[in-house]
Amino acid sequence: MEERILVVDDEKDICDILQFNLENEGYKVDLANSAEEALSILTDRHDLIILDVMMGGMSGFKMAERLRKEGKSGPIIFLTAKNTEND
């Protein structure tokens, strides 16, 4: 069975790069440009979420918190442009 990844990022270029590379490695990739869109398309078929931390609307951290409160325990990888300990 093909593993399915949900990529959530409000920057189209980042989504496109991740999709290209992940599909070349054999993964099925779904894209969402916001946390709100991701929540509407997220299913139990997704094996992994790659989630941008800083997005307009709901942040990646808030989305992850909501998923955990709803009992979803799948793996999440956070993407961030932050680069200092204070961030």
C-alpha positions, -999 to +999 in steps of 0.1 A: +000+000+000+012+034-009+021+057+020+002+090+020+016+123+032-003+156+038+018+187+032+004+219+048+021+251+039+009+285+027+038+290+003+031+273-030+068+269-039+075+249-007+045+227-014+056+221-050+092+212-040+081+188-013+055+172-035+080+167-063+106+151-041+082+130-020+064+116-051+098+108-067+104+086-036+071+068-041+048+086-017+013+098-025+011+135-015-019+157-008-014+195-005-032+221+017-025+258+017-038+264+052-045+246+084-082+250+078-080+234+044-059+206+058-084+198+085-111+195+059-092+170+038-073+151+065-083+114+067-071+083+085-054+074+052-026+100+059+005+083+073+023+116+080+017+154+082+044+178+072+032+211+088+044+246+084+046+264+118+038+300+107+008+303+084-020+329+082-051+319+101-045+289+123-008+282+130+008+248+126+012+245+163-025+252+169-035+227+142-013+200+158-028+208+192-063+205+178-055+171+162-041+158+195-072+169+214-093+150+188-073+119+195-053+118+163-018+105+171-001+102+137+034+116+132+038+153+124+070+170+111+071+207+116+086+231+090+099+264+101+120+293+089+127+302+126+164+298+134+171+309+169+164+295+203+141+324+211+119+317+181 
